Amino acid sequence: MDFRQGPVEGVAMKSAFWSGKTVLVTGHTGFKGGWLSLWLQRLGAEVVGYALPPGTEPSLFEKADVARNMTSLFGDIRDLPQLQTVLERHRPQVVFHLAAQALVRQSYDAPVDTYASNVMGTVNLLESVRHTPSVRVCQVITSDKCYENREWDYPYREVDRLGGRDPYSSSKACAELVAAAYRDSFFAGAGAPSLATVRAGNVIGGGDWSQDRLIPDCIRALARNEPVIARNPAAVRPWQHVLEPLSGYLWLAARQWQEPGRFAGAWNFGPAASDAIPVGALLDQVVAAWGGGSWRPLADSAGEPHEAGLLKLDISKAAARLGWRPTYTVAQAVEQTVAWYRQARQASVDDIRAVCHRQIDDYVAAAQRWGASWAQP
């Protein structure tokens, strides 16, 4: 199996900008936070992570040794004094806030914990940033589910109404409101940090082992030669590879640094409109990429918690103002995801880490080929 690194030019993402900058990533032990930490390390940033220990076994954090080449701290974002101490001690210049309770179905079982982490955790993070003069850029990562879902074909724009029927979606809408209040109250003056919120689509990629999430459930079933059970195969979601929104976050952060006021605010990072497809269509692609297997609908969905049937994101703002657009189609995202799990099944930590680095480099190289401004050396 070939675990060689990708081409050097694949590291791009304006590495001269990131090299040597101190970057705090909350939630670095999670799926997206782990990938973001690996990418920032690759760009030469001094990465500090703050999060609870990994919530799954296995985890990307452990399998890819994400803590290597960074400062990794375990702590709870609900602990304001500890969080403030971390920022005071490490003096980050850029903050990415990903720490959260990230599962819709778990939010039904633990609504209090979900609101405490996603709402008060955001308050604690922004309060800590407010009292840390070194911070120039801050991003609060929320979700495409922060919008009040009206089950229509219209893709949601950053100006659309926030809401949520389930505790998770509602908590992410609340986090958006908290960020907007802090931006207007404390971060609006000259010299204040540039505060943005970012809303991604349904993210897939290697290294996600969460319960009740489609791709991890799918990979577990296929590896056991069992049919994949789809709870809601007709539900339409904006699927995208994990590196897609992360490229948007990184590029937006660089622009926030350059023009703080202009690039503050809310941003969507989603797939092309044609890649918002039903769950069943995505499962067909996963099974085909795996090389065998099957899926079937859940036999009895009575009593299942509510999940939105139709969700799409409008990314015209990111395209017009950042020059950002997706690099991979949903088919390519599935191909990269399945390849990661196949290559990582019996691989060592060093090999899995190399697979992650290679996929980052391959993604950047693909973005370079279509002329993405953020990917140019």
NUFI-790358 format. One record per residue (C-alpha): residue number from 0; residue in three letters; z, x, y. Coordinates in nm, 2 decimals. Each point is the difference from the previous one (the first is absolute). Layout:
REM NUFI-790358
{NUM,"Ala",{Z,X,Y}}
...
//
This chain:
REM NUFI-790358
{0,"Met",{0.00,0.00,0.00}}
{1,"Asp",{-0.10,0.14,0.34}}
{2,"Phe",{0.28,0.01,0.25}}
{3,"Arg",{-0.16,0.23,0.25}}
{4,"Gln",{0.05,-0.05,0.37}}
{5,"Gly",{-0.27,-0.17,0.21}}
{6,"Pro",{-0.20,0.18,0.27}}
{7,"Val",{0.20,0.16,0.28}}
{8,"Glu",{-0.18,-0.20,0.27}}
{9,"Gly",{0.14,-0.31,-0.16}}
{10,"Val",{0.33,0.07,0.16}}
{11,"Ala",{-0.14,-0.07,0.36}}
{12,"Met",{0.17,-0.30,0.17}}
{13,"Lys",{0.04,0.22,0.30}}
{14,"Ser",{0.23,0.24,-0.18}}
{15,"Ala",{0.04,0.21,0.32}}
{16,"Phe",{0.17,-0.31,0.15}}
{17,"Trp",{0.25,-0.05,-0.29}}
{18,"Ser",{0.07,0.37,-0.08}}
{19,"Gly",{0.36,0.08,0.09}}
{20,"Lys",{0.09,-0.34,0.13}}
{21,"Thr",{0.33,-0.15,-0.13}}
{22,"Val",{-0.07,-0.34,-0.15}}
{23,"Leu",{0.26,-0.24,-0.14}}
{24,"Val",{-0.11,-0.23,-0.28}}
{25,"Thr",{0.24,-0.27,-0.09}}
{26,"Gly",{-0.07,-0.14,-0.35}}
{27,"His",{-0.14,0.33,-0.13}}
{28,"Thr",{0.12,-0.08,-0.35}}
{29,"Gly",{-0.23,-0.30,-0.02}}
{30,"Phe",{-0.36,-0.04,-0.09}}
{31,"Lys",{-0.16,0.01,0.35}}
{32,"Gly",{0.26,0.23,0.14}}
{33,"Gly",{-0.05,0.24,-0.28}}
{34,"Trp",{-0.38,0.02,0.06}}
{35,"Leu",{0.06,0.04,0.37}}
{36,"Ser",{0.25,0.28,-0.05}}
{37,"Leu",{-0.24,0.19,-0.23}}
{38,"Trp",{-0.28,-0.04,0.26}}
{39,"Leu",{0.21,0.11,0.29}}
{40,"Gln",{0.12,0.31,-0.20}}
{41,"Arg",{-0.37,0.08,-0.07}}
{42,"Leu",{-0.06,-0.02,0.38}}
{43,"Gly",{0.27,0.25,0.07}}
{44,"Ala",{0.26,-0.23,0.15}}
{45,"Glu",{0.37,0.06,-0.03}}
{46,"Val",{0.09,-0.32,-0.19}}
{47,"Val",{0.35,-0.15,-0.02}}
{48,"Gly",{0.05,-0.30,-0.23}}
{49,"Tyr",{0.28,-0.25,0.01}}
{50,"Ala",{0.02,-0.27,-0.27}}
{51,"Leu",{0.20,-0.14,-0.29}}
{52,"Pro",{-0.07,0.17,-0.33}}
{53,"Pro",{-0.32,-0.12,-0.18}}
{54,"Gly",{0.02,-0.36,-0.10}}
{55,"Thr",{-0.21,0.03,-0.31}}
{56,"Glu",{-0.01,0.21,-0.31}}
{57,"Pro",{-0.24,0.18,-0.01}}
{58,"Ser",{-0.08,0.05,0.37}}
{59,"Leu",{-0.26,0.18,0.20}}
{60,"Phe",{0.28,0.18,0.18}}
{61,"Glu",{0.12,0.17,-0.32}}
{62,"Lys",{-0.33,0.03,-0.19}}
{63,"Ala",{-0.18,0.17,0.29}}
{64,"Asp",{0.31,0.19,0.12}}
{65,"Val",{-0.05,-0.15,0.35}}
{66,"Ala",{0.32,0.17,0.12}}
{67,"Arg",{-0.16,0.34,-0.04}}
{68,"Asn",{-0.09,0.16,0.33}}
{69,"Met",{0.20,-0.25,0.21}}
{70,"Thr",{0.36,-0.09,0.09}}
{71,"Ser",{0.09,-0.30,-0.22}}
{72,"Leu",{0.32,-0.19,0.09}}
{73,"Phe",{0.14,-0.30,-0.19}}
{74,"Gly",{0.15,-0.27,0.22}}
{75,"Asp",{-0.01,-0.37,0.09}}
{76,"Ile",{-0.18,-0.13,0.31}}
{77,"Arg",{0.27,-0.26,0.03}}
{78,"Asp",{0.24,0.29,0.08}}
{79,"Leu",{-0.05,0.04,0.37}}
{80,"Pro",{0.24,0.30,0.06}}
{81,"Gln",{-0.15,0.20,-0.29}}
{82,"Leu",{-0.35,-0.08,0.12}}
{83,"Gln",{0.09,0.11,0.36}}
{84,"Thr",{0.14,0.32,-0.14}}
{85,"Val",{-0.32,0.08,-0.18}}
{86,"Leu",{-0.21,-0.04,0.31}}
{87,"Glu",{0.24,0.19,0.22}}
{88,"Arg",{0.01,0.29,-0.25}}
{89,"His",{-0.38,0.03,-0.08}}
{90,"Arg",{-0.14,-0.11,0.34}}
{91,"Pro",{-0.33,-0.15,-0.13}}
{92,"Gln",{-0.30,-0.03,0.23}}
{93,"Val",{-0.17,-0.27,-0.20}}
{94,"Val",{0.16,-0.28,-0.21}}
{95,"Phe",{-0.16,-0.21,-0.27}}
{96,"His",{0.23,-0.28,-0.11}}
{97,"Leu",{-0.09,-0.12,-0.35}}
{98,"Ala",{0.35,-0.06,-0.15}}
{99,"Ala",{0.02,-0.36,-0.10}}
{100,"Gln",{0.05,-0.25,-0.28}}
{101,"Ala",{-0.37,-0.03,-0.08}}
{102,"Leu",{-0.04,-0.27,-0.26}}
{103,"Val",{-0.06,-0.37,0.06}}
{104,"Arg",{0.14,-0.12,-0.33}}
{105,"Gln",{0.31,0.21,0.04}}
{106,"Ser",{0.06,-0.15,0.34}}
{107,"Tyr",{0.06,-0.34,-0.17}}
{108,"Asp",{0.27,0.16,-0.22}}
{109,"Ala",{0.16,0.20,0.28}}
{110,"Pro",{-0.07,-0.15,0.34}}
{111,"Val",{0.31,0.14,0.17}}
{112,"Asp",{-0.09,0.35,-0.11}}
{113,"Thr",{-0.36,-0.05,0.10}}
{114,"Tyr",{0.09,-0.11,0.36}}
{115,"Ala",{0.27,0.27,0.03}}
{116,"Ser",{-0.25,0.28,-0.09}}
{117,"Asn",{-0.31,-0.13,0.16}}
{118,"Val",{0.15,-0.14,0.32}}
{119,"Met",{0.32,0.18,0.07}}
{120,"Gly",{-0.14,0.32,-0.15}}
{121,"Thr",{-0.27,-0.02,0.26}}
{122,"Val",{0.25,-0.06,0.28}}
{123,"Asn",{0.20,0.30,-0.12}}
{124,"Leu",{-0.31,0.22,-0.01}}
{125,"Leu",{-0.11,-0.10,0.35}}
{126,"Glu",{0.35,0.03,0.14}}
{127,"Ser",{0.01,0.36,-0.14}}
{128,"Val",{-0.34,0.08,0.14}}
{129,"Arg",{0.11,-0.14,0.34}}
{130,"His",{0.28,0.27,0.01}}
{131,"Thr",{-0.21,0.29,-0.13}}
{132,"Pro",{-0.19,0.16,0.29}}
{133,"Ser",{-0.22,0.21,-0.23}}
{134,"Val",{-0.19,-0.31,-0.14}}
{135,"Arg",{-0.34,-0.06,0.17}}
{136,"Val",{-0.17,-0.22,-0.26}}
{137,"Cys",{0.15,-0.27,-0.22}}
{138,"Gln",{-0.17,-0.24,-0.24}}
{139,"Val",{0.17,-0.29,-0.18}}
{140,"Ile",{-0.20,-0.08,-0.32}}
{141,"Thr",{0.02,-0.38,-0.07}}
{142,"Ser",{-0.25,-0.20,-0.20}}
{143,"Asp",{-0.31,-0.22,0.00}}
{144,"Lys",{0.25,-0.27,-0.11}}
{145,"Cys",{0.17,-0.01,0.34}}
{146,"Tyr",{-0.25,-0.26,0.12}}
{147,"Glu",{0.06,-0.37,-0.03}}
{148,"Asn",{-0.24,-0.07,-0.29}}
{149,"Arg",{-0.20,-0.32,0.05}}
{150,"Glu",{-0.21,0.04,-0.31}}
{151,"Trp",{-0.33,0.03,0.19}}
{152,"Asp",{-0.30,0.23,-0.03}}
{153,"Tyr",{0.06,0.14,0.35}}
{154,"Pro",{0.12,0.36,-0.01}}
{155,"Tyr",{0.32,0.05,0.19}}
{156,"Arg",{-0.01,0.20,0.32}}
{157,"Glu",{0.29,0.19,0.17}}
{158,"Val",{0.04,-0.28,0.25}}
{159,"Asp",{0.04,-0.28,-0.25}}
{160,"Arg",{0.33,-0.17,-0.06}}
{161,"Leu",{0.27,0.17,-0.21}}
{162,"Gly",{0.19,-0.18,-0.28}}
{163,"Gly",{0.07,-0.02,-0.37}}
{164,"Arg",{0.10,-0.26,-0.26}}
{165,"Asp",{0.18,0.26,-0.23}}
{166,"Pro",{0.29,0.23,0.11}}
{167,"Tyr",{-0.22,0.31,-0.03}}
{168,"Ser",{-0.28,-0.13,0.22}}
{169,"Ser",{0.25,-0.15,0.25}}
{170,"Ser",{0.20,0.33,0.01}}
{171,"Lys",{-0.32,0.19,0.09}}
{172,"Ala",{-0.08,-0.24,0.28}}
{173,"Cys",{0.35,0.05,0.12}}
{174,"Ala",{-0.05,0.38,-0.01}}
{175,"Glu",{-0.31,-0.05,0.22}}
{176,"Leu",{0.20,-0.20,0.25}}
{177,"Val",{0.28,0.26,0.01}}
{178,"Ala",{-0.26,0.27,0.06}}
{179,"Ala",{-0.16,-0.20,0.28}}
{180,"Ala",{0.34,-0.06,0.17}}
{181,"Tyr",{0.09,0.37,-0.02}}
{182,"Arg",{-0.34,0.10,0.13}}
{183,"Asp",{0.03,-0.23,0.30}}
{184,"Ser",{0.37,0.07,0.07}}
{185,"Phe",{0.04,0.37,-0.07}}
{186,"Phe",{-0.34,0.17,-0.07}}
{187,"Ala",{-0.21,-0.12,0.29}}
{188,"Gly",{0.08,0.27,0.26}}
{189,"Ala",{-0.16,0.33,0.07}}
{190,"Gly",{0.11,0.26,-0.26}}
{191,"Ala",{0.12,-0.26,-0.25}}
{192,"Pro",{-0.12,0.02,-0.36}}
{193,"Ser",{-0.32,-0.18,-0.09}}
{194,"Leu",{0.09,-0.28,-0.24}}
{195,"Ala",{-0.26,-0.16,-0.23}}
{196,"Thr",{0.03,-0.24,-0.29}}
{197,"Val",{-0.26,0.02,-0.28}}
{198,"Arg",{-0.10,-0.26,-0.25}}
{199,"Ala",{-0.19,0.10,-0.31}}
{200,"Gly",{-0.17,-0.21,-0.27}}
{201,"Asn",{0.10,-0.01,-0.37}}
{202,"Val",{0.02,0.37,-0.08}}
{203,"Ile",{-0.09,0.14,-0.34}}
{204,"Gly",{0.00,0.36,-0.13}}
{205,"Gly",{0.16,0.24,-0.25}}
{206,"Gly",{0.37,0.04,-0.03}}
{207,"Asp",{0.11,-0.36,0.06}}
{208,"Trp",{0.24,-0.12,-0.27}}
{209,"Ser",{0.16,-0.29,0.18}}
{210,"Gln",{0.08,-0.32,-0.20}}
{211,"Asp",{-0.19,-0.32,0.07}}
{212,"Arg",{-0.28,0.19,0.18}}
{213,"Leu",{-0.35,-0.05,-0.14}}
{214,"Ile",{-0.13,0.35,-0.07}}
{215,"Pro",{0.32,0.14,-0.15}}
{216,"Asp",{0.03,-0.31,-0.22}}
{217,"Cys",{-0.36,0.03,-0.09}}
{218,"Ile",{0.03,0.37,-0.10}}
{219,"Arg",{0.31,-0.06,-0.20}}
{220,"Ala",{-0.17,-0.28,-0.20}}
{221,"Leu",{-0.32,0.20,-0.06}}
{222,"Ala",{0.19,0.31,-0.11}}
{223,"Arg",{0.17,-0.22,-0.27}}
{224,"Asn",{-0.33,-0.16,-0.10}}
{225,"Glu",{0.13,-0.34,0.12}}
{226,"Pro",{-0.18,-0.26,0.22}}
{227,"Val",{0.08,0.01,0.37}}
{228,"Ile",{0.17,-0.32,0.11}}
{229,"Ala",{-0.13,-0.12,0.34}}
{230,"Arg",{0.24,-0.24,0.18}}
{231,"Asn",{-0.25,-0.11,0.26}}
{232,"Pro",{-0.36,0.12,-0.09}}
{233,"Ala",{-0.17,-0.21,0.28}}
{234,"Ala",{0.21,0.15,0.28}}
{235,"Val",{-0.21,0.21,0.24}}
{236,"Arg",{0.15,0.32,0.14}}
{237,"Pro",{-0.13,0.28,0.23}}
{238,"Trp",{0.01,0.28,-0.26}}
{239,"Gln",{-0.01,0.37,0.11}}
{240,"His",{0.08,0.35,-0.13}}
{241,"Val",{0.33,0.14,0.12}}
{242,"Leu",{-0.17,0.28,0.19}}
{243,"Glu",{-0.19,-0.25,0.22}}
{244,"Pro",{0.29,-0.13,0.20}}
{245,"Leu",{0.17,0.34,0.00}}
{246,"Ser",{-0.31,0.15,0.16}}
{247,"Gly",{0.03,-0.27,0.27}}
{248,"Tyr",{0.37,0.07,0.06}}
{249,"Leu",{-0.06,0.37,0.03}}
{250,"Trp",{-0.29,-0.04,0.24}}
{251,"Leu",{0.18,-0.26,0.21}}
{252,"Ala",{0.30,0.23,0.03}}
{253,"Ala",{-0.22,0.28,0.13}}
{254,"Arg",{-0.15,-0.24,0.26}}
{255,"Gln",{0.35,-0.13,0.09}}
{256,"Trp",{0.10,0.35,0.08}}
{257,"Gln",{-0.30,0.05,0.22}}
{258,"Glu",{0.01,-0.34,0.18}}
{259,"Pro",{0.34,-0.16,-0.07}}
{260,"Gly",{-0.05,-0.33,0.19}}
{261,"Arg",{-0.35,-0.07,-0.11}}
{262,"Phe",{0.06,0.03,-0.37}}
{263,"Ala",{0.34,-0.17,-0.02}}
{264,"Gly",{0.01,-0.35,-0.14}}
{265,"Ala",{-0.11,-0.16,-0.33}}
{266,"Trp",{-0.28,0.11,-0.22}}
{267,"Asn",{-0.17,-0.12,-0.32}}
{268,"Phe",{-0.13,0.24,-0.26}}
{269,"Gly",{-0.18,-0.18,-0.28}}
{270,"Pro",{-0.32,0.01,-0.21}}
{271,"Ala",{-0.35,-0.12,0.08}}
{272,"Ala",{-0.03,-0.38,0.00}}
{273,"Ser",{-0.19,0.01,-0.33}}
{274,"Asp",{0.29,0.17,-0.17}}
{275,"Ala",{0.24,-0.29,0.04}}
{276,"Ile",{-0.05,-0.14,-0.35}}
{277,"Pro",{0.20,-0.21,-0.25}}
{278,"Val",{0.26,0.15,-0.23}}
{279,"Gly",{-0.22,-0.09,-0.30}}
{280,"Ala",{-0.30,0.19,0.14}}
{281,"Leu",{0.22,0.31,0.06}}
{282,"Leu",{0.14,-0.02,-0.35}}
{283,"Asp",{-0.36,-0.01,-0.14}}
{284,"Gln",{-0.06,0.33,0.18}}
{285,"Val",{0.33,0.16,-0.12}}
{286,"Val",{-0.07,-0.09,-0.36}}
{287,"Ala",{-0.36,0.14,0.03}}
{288,"Ala",{0.13,0.32,0.15}}
{289,"Trp",{0.26,0.03,-0.27}}
{290,"Gly",{-0.27,-0.03,-0.26}}
{291,"Gly",{0.14,-0.30,-0.19}}
{292,"Gly",{0.27,-0.27,0.00}}
{293,"Ser",{0.02,-0.35,0.13}}
{294,"Trp",{0.18,-0.23,0.23}}
{295,"Arg",{0.10,-0.37,0.00}}
{296,"Pro",{0.16,-0.24,0.24}}
{297,"Leu",{0.37,-0.08,-0.03}}
{298,"Ala",{0.03,-0.29,-0.24}}
{299,"Asp",{0.26,-0.19,0.19}}
{300,"Ser",{0.04,0.07,0.37}}
{301,"Ala",{0.25,-0.28,0.06}}
{302,"Gly",{0.31,0.13,0.17}}
{303,"Glu",{-0.18,0.31,0.13}}
{304,"Pro",{0.09,0.09,0.36}}
{305,"His",{-0.25,-0.07,0.27}}
{306,"Glu",{-0.27,0.26,0.07}}
{307,"Ala",{-0.28,-0.03,0.26}}
{308,"Gly",{-0.34,-0.10,-0.14}}
{309,"Leu",{-0.22,0.16,0.26}}
{310,"Leu",{0.06,0.30,0.23}}
{311,"Lys",{-0.25,0.21,0.19}}
{312,"Leu",{0.04,0.26,0.28}}
{313,"Asp",{-0.21,0.05,0.31}}
{314,"Ile",{-0.04,0.37,0.07}}
{315,"Ser",{-0.23,-0.02,0.30}}
{316,"Lys",{0.26,0.14,0.24}}
{317,"Ala",{0.04,0.32,-0.21}}
{318,"Ala",{-0.37,0.03,-0.03}}
{319,"Ala",{-0.06,-0.04,0.38}}
{320,"Arg",{0.29,0.19,0.14}}
{321,"Leu",{0.07,0.26,-0.26}}
{322,"Gly",{-0.34,0.04,-0.16}}
{323,"Trp",{0.17,-0.07,-0.34}}
{324,"Arg",{-0.15,-0.18,-0.29}}
{325,"Pro",{0.05,0.01,-0.38}}
{326,"Thr",{-0.15,0.28,-0.20}}
{327,"Tyr",{0.03,-0.14,-0.35}}
{328,"Thr",{-0.13,-0.33,-0.14}}
{329,"Val",{0.23,-0.20,-0.22}}
{330,"Ala",{-0.19,0.12,-0.30}}
{331,"Gln",{0.06,0.36,0.11}}
{332,"Ala",{0.36,-0.07,0.06}}
{333,"Val",{0.04,-0.14,-0.35}}
{334,"Glu",{-0.19,0.30,-0.14}}
{335,"Gln",{0.24,0.25,0.18}}
{336,"Thr",{0.30,-0.20,-0.10}}
{337,"Val",{-0.08,-0.02,-0.37}}
{338,"Ala",{-0.10,0.37,-0.01}}
{339,"Trp",{0.33,0.10,0.14}}
{340,"Tyr",{0.20,-0.19,-0.26}}
{341,"Arg",{-0.22,0.13,-0.28}}
{342,"Gln",{0.03,0.36,0.12}}
{343,"Ala",{0.38,-0.03,0.05}}
{344,"Arg",{0.09,-0.15,-0.33}}
{345,"Gln",{0.09,0.33,-0.17}}
{346,"Ala",{-0.03,0.24,0.29}}
{347,"Ser",{0.27,0.24,0.13}}
{348,"Val",{0.15,-0.04,0.35}}
{349,"Asp",{-0.22,0.28,0.14}}
{350,"Asp",{-0.31,-0.17,-0.15}}
{351,"Ile",{0.09,-0.34,0.14}}
{352,"Arg",{0.06,0.16,0.34}}
{353,"Ala",{-0.34,0.16,-0.02}}
{354,"Val",{-0.16,-0.33,-0.09}}
{355,"Cys",{0.16,-0.15,0.32}}
{356,"His",{-0.13,0.29,0.21}}
{357,"Arg",{-0.34,-0.02,-0.15}}
{358,"Gln",{-0.02,-0.38,0.07}}
{359,"Ile",{0.10,0.06,0.36}}
{360,"Asp",{-0.26,0.27,0.04}}
{361,"Asp",{-0.27,-0.21,-0.17}}
{362,"Tyr",{0.08,-0.30,0.23}}
{363,"Val",{-0.01,0.22,0.31}}
{364,"Ala",{-0.33,0.15,-0.11}}
{365,"Ala",{-0.14,-0.34,-0.06}}
{366,"Ala",{0.11,-0.11,0.35}}
{367,"Gln",{-0.16,0.32,0.15}}
{368,"Arg",{-0.33,-0.10,-0.17}}
{369,"Trp",{-0.02,-0.33,0.19}}
{370,"Gly",{0.11,0.16,0.32}}
{371,"Ala",{0.36,-0.12,0.04}}
{372,"Ser",{0.13,0.15,0.33}}
{373,"Trp",{0.34,0.07,-0.15}}
{374,"Ala",{-0.14,0.19,-0.29}}
{375,"Gln",{-0.20,0.26,0.19}}
{376,"Pro",{0.13,0.36,-0.01}}
//
